Amino acid sequence: MSNLRTGTTVKATDFPKWLVINEEGAVITYASTRKWAREFADHTRGERIAQATALTYTVKK
C-alpha cells in the first residue's frame, strides 16, 4: 500500500533537472539533459533553458 495519500506533500528527489521556460518563467517542458533542453527551446519565441534545483508536489485525488 502506498504512503502517498491525497493531500500529501512530497519533496521529489529524482526528477528531470533541465527545463524549457517561456518569457514569464512558466515551464513548457522538461528534459533529462541540458543538450535536449537546448534542442527543445525556441529562442526566437523567447524560450530559455533553466536548471531545476527542487521539486515539490501535492498528491491529488
VMD Tcl script that draws the C-alpha trace (Angstrom):
set ca {
  {0.00 0.00 0.00}
  {1.30 3.44 -0.92}
  {2.05 6.15 1.64}
  {1.06 8.76 -0.95}
  {-2.40 9.76 0.15}
  {-4.45 12.67 -1.15}
  {-3.07 15.91 0.26}
  {0.42 14.52 0.93}
  {3.18 17.00 0.03}
  {6.31 15.38 -1.41}
  {9.76 16.81 -1.96}
  {10.92 14.92 -5.06}
  {14.45 13.56 -5.23}
  {14.52 12.02 -8.71}
  {13.24 14.31 -11.47}
  {14.49 15.78 -14.79}
  {16.80 18.68 -13.92}
  {16.52 20.69 -17.14}
  {13.54 22.83 -18.13}
  {12.41 24.92 -21.06}
  {10.70 28.09 -19.82}
  {8.90 30.92 -21.57}
  {9.46 34.66 -21.06}
  {7.18 34.67 -18.00}
  {9.10 31.80 -16.38}
  {6.38 29.20 -16.89}
  {7.67 25.68 -17.56}
  {6.93 24.50 -21.09}
  {8.65 21.11 -20.92}
  {11.44 19.27 -19.16}
  {14.47 17.29 -20.34}
  {16.89 14.83 -18.80}
  {19.95 16.62 -20.22}
  {20.99 20.19 -20.94}
  {21.60 19.23 -24.58}
  {17.99 18.07 -25.03}
  {16.62 21.17 -23.31}
  {18.57 23.34 -25.77}
  {17.11 21.31 -28.65}
  {13.55 21.85 -27.38}
  {13.86 25.59 -26.61}
  {12.77 28.01 -29.36}
  {14.88 31.09 -28.63}
  {13.08 33.07 -31.37}
  {9.94 32.86 -29.19}
  {11.76 33.94 -26.03}
  {12.10 30.44 -24.61}
  {15.13 29.69 -22.45}
  {16.56 26.74 -20.58}
  {16.76 26.54 -16.80}
  {18.06 24.04 -14.29}
  {15.62 22.80 -11.66}
  {17.08 22.56 -8.17}
  {13.99 21.38 -6.28}
  {10.56 19.96 -6.99}
  {7.71 19.79 -4.50}
  {4.25 18.50 -5.34}
  {0.97 17.72 -3.59}
  {-0.84 14.45 -4.31}
  {-4.34 14.97 -5.71}
  {-7.26 12.59 -5.99}
}
mol new
graphics top color blue
foreach p $ca { graphics top sphere $p radius 0.5 }
foreach p [lrange $ca 0 end-1] q [lrange $ca 1 end] { graphics top cylinder $p $q radius 0.2 }
display resetview
